[in-house]
Amino acid sequence: SRSSFITNYIQKQVGITKDRLEHPLSNAVTMFFSFMAGSLFPVIPFIVLSKSLAAITAVILTMLALFSVGVAKAHYTKRSWFKSGLEIAVVGLGAGIVGYLIGHLVSLLV
């Protein structure tokens, strides 16, 4: 079918193969360390700075890190590095805002 063809085409372009997906332990370890490294940007400022300065610094560092991930993604997807960086940064910012709002709403209920 057409959607299967498109999926296969995209997988070949990005380099996703069955061989890469058949190593669940290796994939899990990679994801673990990726999440650990990514969580340092929003957490470290709160360990070393005052609360008000840490919040601003954490947002800035996190946005720069997300933008960098988007730029790296552009290498594989062959898209514009700026658009790719901006896309990841905006998605991350949106996720952060939604998470903050949900946390705020839950705190009002408790």
C-alpha positions in Angstrom: 0.0 0.0 0.0 1.0 3.6 -0.4 1.4 4.3 3.4 3.7 1.2 3.7 5.8 2.5 0.8 6.1 5.9 2.4 7.0 4.4 5.8 9.7 2.2 4.2 11.1 5.2 2.2 11.3 7.3 5.4 12.9 4.5 7.4 15.6 4.1 4.7 16.2 7.9 4.5 16.6 8.2 8.3 18.5 5.0 8.7 16.0 3.0 10.7 16.4 -0.7 10.0 15.1 -3.8 11.7 18.7 -4.6 12.7 18.8 -1.5 14.8 15.5 -2.2 16.5 16.3 -5.8 17.4 18.6 -4.8 20.3 16.1 -3.9 23.1 18.7 -3.9 25.9 21.1 -1.7 24.0 18.3 0.6 23.0 17.1 0.8 26.6 20.6 1.7 27.9 21.0 4.3 25.3 17.6 5.9 26.2 18.5 5.8 29.9 21.7 7.7 29.4 20.0 10.1 27.0 17.4 10.9 29.6 20.0 11.3 32.3 22.1 13.6 30.2 19.0 15.6 29.1 17.7 16.0 32.7 21.0 17.7 33.8 20.1 20.9 32.0 17.0 21.8 34.0 18.2 20.3 37.3 21.8 21.4 37.8 21.0 25.1 38.0 18.7 24.4 41.0 21.6 22.7 42.8 24.2 25.5 42.3 22.2 28.7 42.0 19.6 30.6 44.0 15.9 29.7 43.3 15.0 32.7 41.2 18.2 32.7 39.1 18.1 28.9 38.8 14.6 28.9 37.1 15.7 31.4 34.4 19.0 29.6 33.9 17.3 26.2 33.7 14.9 27.4 31.0 17.6 29.0 28.9 19.9 26.0 29.2 17.1 23.6 28.4 16.0 25.5 25.3 19.6 25.7 24.1 20.0 21.9 24.6 16.7 21.2 22.8 17.7 23.5 20.0 21.1 21.6 19.8 19.3 18.3 19.6 17.2 19.6 16.7 20.3 20.8 14.9 21.8 17.3 15.3 18.6 15.8 14.1 18.9 17.9 10.9 22.1 16.0 10.1 20.1 12.8 9.7 16.9 14.2 8.2 18.6 16.5 5.7 16.4 19.4 6.7 17.2 23.0 7.6 19.3 23.0 10.8 17.5 26.2 12.0 14.0 24.9 11.3 14.8 21.5 12.9 16.3 23.2 16.0 13.4 25.5 16.3 10.9 22.6 15.9 12.5 20.6 18.8 12.8 23.7 21.0 9.2 24.7 20.5 7.9 21.1 21.1 10.0 20.9 24.3 8.8 24.3 25.4 5.2 23.3 24.8 5.6 20.1 26.7 7.2 22.0 29.6 4.3 24.5 29.7 1.7 21.7 29.6 3.6 19.9 32.4 3.7 23.1 34.5 0.0 23.8 34.0 -1.0 20.2 35.0 1.2 20.4 38.1 -0.3 23.8 39.0 -3.9 22.4 38.5 -3.1 19.3 40.6 -1.6 21.5 43.4 -4.9 23.5 43.5 -6.8 20.3 44.0 -4.7 19.0 46.9 
